[in-house]
Amino acid sequence: MEQTVTSNIPEKKRNFLQYILFAFIILTLFIVAINWCISYLRQPPDKFPVGEQIEVTSGMSIKNISHLLQVRNVVRSNWLLNFILLTKYNPFDIKASTYVFSEPLDVFAVAKRLSEGDFNSNLIRFTHLEGERASHIVDTAEKLLVDFNKESFLTEATPLEGKLFPDTYFVPVNYSAHELIVSMLKNYEKNIAPLRDKISFSHFTEQEIITLASIVEREANSVESMHLVAGILLNRLDVGMPLQVDASMEYVLDKSLKELLPEDLEIDSPYNTYLYAGLPPTPIGNPGLSSILAVLDSTKSKYLYYITDEDGTFHYATSFEEHKNNIARYLR
């Protein structure tokens, strides 16, 4: 019996050592995997929202803040941000603020920013209005951006008319003309990408949709009128009728509607939609999302004409006679 017990001791030791080695390998692999996950999850997402406003309102929980920042692509993992905020910071120190990030940050830097608030941001607010043309954007940019070059901007931006997406941008004060254009193009892509399937089912190219939307942006004055005006312009295109919109000549002459003269509408230009049927050769400004959606989901009607009275109210007509009556009634 003693010999049997004695002979089994080395085997038990081997089994024990094998178990320890196996456990060590598993633990090592687990630690490596955890470190890899944390290393990956701590990095900023590829679509980090540089320059965008992200509002953390008073009363939001840490869990809700973490979820918001994951949805907005500020962090890859809401649970990792939540864990960092709960373990490294006092939840009551998290500041309600409008956050704007000038560069991508990892999750630890984001957590630190949340604990400090965003009250001393070195970014400036740059607002580009719906319908504004490239040559008018420079007026605001020159006043706000210290390194902005007007000629450089116009050279690069003018061929991109229609895709300089209107919005409020938060940018460094030393932003260059090229960097501003890139921000606008990225914003355009973000807004237009979800609409491309719908555009593909229309009878128009993306450029044509944007061109028509740029006209709607200038001709209409509310979401409802945008959809109606878009439908009327599409009706005119369907029957081969000239669009007959003043906005295209405002663009050519760089005049406001009130400054246009009757003889201006006789100028021979491909943008003169009184003389030439179809769309003008390029967008006549940079439309916002509402006017683009109005073209893609226009209000169907039998109207071919519209006017706006002095109060900005629209009056529609199906025939030229009815249109003339509206002019006599509301504009004289």
N, C-alpha and C positions, 0 to 999 in steps of 0.2 A: 504493500500500500504506500509506503514512504517513497519508493522509487517512482511510482506512478505520479504522485503529487509533485515530486521534485522535477520530473521531466516535463510537466505541464506549465511550470512557471515561466520559462522563456517564451512559450507561445502566447501566454496571456499578456506578457509584457509587449510582445510584438503587436498583438491586437490593439493594446492600449495606445502604443505609440502610433500605430496606423490611424487610429481614431483621432488622436490629437493632431496628427499631420493633416488629415482630411478636414477636420474642423478649422484648422489654421488656414488652409487653402480656401475653404468656403468663406471664412471671415474676411480674408484678404480680398477675394473677388468681390464680396459684398461692399467692402469699404471703397474699393476702386470704382465700382459701379455707382455708389452714392456720390463719390467725389466727381465722377464724370457727369452725372446728372446735374449736380449743383453747378459745376463749371459751365455746362451748356445752358442751364436755365437762368443763370445769373447774367448771361450776355443779353444785350438789347436785341429785340426782334429786328428782322430785316426791314420791316416797314415802320420803323420807329417814327412817330409823328413830329418831326422837327418843325418848329414854328407854329404848331397848331395850339389852340386854346383848349385846355382840359380843366373843367371846373369841379373842384371838390367843395361841396357845399357844407355848411354848418349842420351838424347832427348826423352826418354819414358815419356808419360804423366802419371799423378797420376792414371787416370782411367785404363790405360794399365798395370801399375805396379800392381794395385790391382787385376786386372783380372788374370795376370800371377801368382800371389801368391795364388789365389784361385785354379787355375788349377793345381798348383804344391803341393796342400794340405798344404800350410803354414797357410792359414786362411780358416775359414768356409764361410765367407761372404765377397765378394769383395766390396759391397756397404758400409759395416760397416768400413772396412779399409779405403776406399776412404773418408768417412765422417770424420774419425779421423784425417787423414792426412790433410784434407782441413780446419778443424776447430782448431786443436791443433798445427799444424806445418805450417811453411812457405813452400809452394810447391817447392820453389827454393832451399830449404835446403836439399831436398831428394837427396841422394848420389848415383851416378852410381857406382856400385861395384859388385864383385862376392861374394854373400852372402853364408855362410855356418853356419848352426845352429847346435850347439853341443847338444842341448836339446830342447824339444818342448816349445814354447813360446805362450802366449796368444796374441790376436790381438793388444793390447795396447803396449806390449813389442816389437812386430814386427814393429809397427809404429815408436817406439823410435829408434830401430836399423836402420831403413831406414833413419832416420834423422841424424844418426851418421856415417853411412857407416860401412864397415866391413874390415877396413884396419889394425886392430890390433887383428885379430883372433888368438886365442891360439891353433888352429887346425893345424896339419901338413898334408902335401900331401903324400899319400901312393899309389903308382901305382903298380898294379898287372896286368902283361901283359897277353894277350891272349895266351893260350897254356901252360902257366907256370904251373908246377906241385907243389904240396903242399910242397915238400922238398926244392924247390927253393924259395918259398915265404918267408921262414924264413930268408934267407940271407938279404933281404931288411928290413924285420920287425925288426930284431935284431939291425940294425944300427939306426933305427928311433924311436923305442918305448922303453922307459926306463924300463918299467915293463914287457917286453915281455919275455915269457918263451918258449924256443925252444922245449923242450921235451913235454911240455903240449900241445903246438900247434900241433905237429906232431901226438901225440896220438889221439887227437880229429879230426884233419883235414884229415889225410890219408884215413880213411874210407869214407870221403865225397868227395874224388877226383872226379872232374867233375862238382861239384856244388859250388865250391868256385869261384864265378863269377868274371871274370877279369874286372877291372875298375880302375879309380882313385878315391880313398877314402880320405875324409878329416876327420881326427879323432884326438882326444886328444892324446897328447904325452904319457900319462900314460895309454893308452888303453891296456887291457890285451889280451892274446892270444884268450881266449874265446869270448871276445867282438868283436875282429876282425873277427873271424869265423862267429859269428851271423850276422854281417853287410854284409858279403859276401853271406850268405845264404838268407838273406832278399832280396838282390839285385838279386840273382838267381830267387827267387820266383816271384819277380816283373816282370822279363823279360820272364820267362817261362810260367807263368799263362795264358797270352793271346794266347799261342801256344798249350795249352793242347787239345783243340778240334781237331786241325789239327793232333796232335800226335795220338789221339785216332782213327783216320781214317787210320793211317798208319799200316804197318804190324809189327811194332816194339814197344817195351815198351819205356817209357821215358828214362830209364837207357840205353837202347840200342841206342837210338837216340843220347844221350849225348856221349856215347862211340864212335860211328861212327864219330860224330862231332869233338871229340878230335883228332881223326886220321886225318881228313880233315884239321883241324887247323895246324897240323904239316907238312902235305904233300903238301899243296897248298900255294900259295904266293900272291893271289889276289882274289877279290870277284868272278871274272869270272872263275878262275881256281878252286876255291872252289866248285862251282856248277858243273863243269865238272868232277872233281875228285870224288865228292860225287856220281855222276851218274855212274861213272866207278866202284867204289867200290860196289855200289848196284847191278850193272850188275854181278860182280864176285860172290856176295852172291847168286844171283838168280840162277846161273848155278852151284853152289857148288864149285867154284874155290877158292882156298886160297887167302886171301887178298894180301899177299906178299908185306907188307909195312915195310920199314926199321924203321919207327917211333916207332913201338911197341917195337923193340929191343933197340932203343935208351932209351926208358923208363926203361926197365929192367936193362940195364947196366949203365944207367946214363951217356951216352956218346953222343957226337954230331954226326951228320951224317958223318962228315969228319973223325971221330975217329973210326967208325965202321970198323971191319975187316971181310973178307969173312968167316972166321971160326966162327965169332960171330953169323952169320945167321944159324948156325947148332946147336946152344945150345938148349937143350930140355927144353922148357918152354911153358906154356899155352899162353904166350904173343908172342911166335914165330909164326907169321902169315904166315911163309913159310912152317912150318911143320904141322900146324893145321888150318883147315878151320873154317870159322865163325869169330865172333868177339872175341877179347881178353876178359878176365873175368871182367875187370874194365876199366873205361876211363884211358887214358894215359896222362892226363893233364886236364886243365880246359878251355874248349872252350868258345870263345866269341859268341855273338849273330849272327854274320855273318856266322860262320861255322854251327851253329845250323840251321839257315834258309836255308843254302845251302843243308843240308841233307833233310829237309822237302820239299824243292822245287828244287830238283836237275835237272841238264840239261840232258835231255834224249838223248842218243846216242847209237851207236853200238860198241863203243870203249870198249876194255878190258884192254888196256895197256897205260901207259904214262911214260915219262921221262922228266927231266928238264936238259937243257944244262947249260953250265958254266955261261950264262947270265941270268939264271932263266926262260928262255922261255920253255913252255911246248910243247911236241910233242906227239901226240896220235896215237894209232894204233888199228885196229880191229882184227888183227891176230898176232900170235907169230912171224911169218916170217917178217911181217912189223915192228914189235917191234924190232927185231934184226937188221933190216936195219937202224932204227932210232938210235939205240945204236952205230952202226958202223959209222953212218954219223955225229952224234952230240956229241958223248962222246969219240971219239978216234981221 
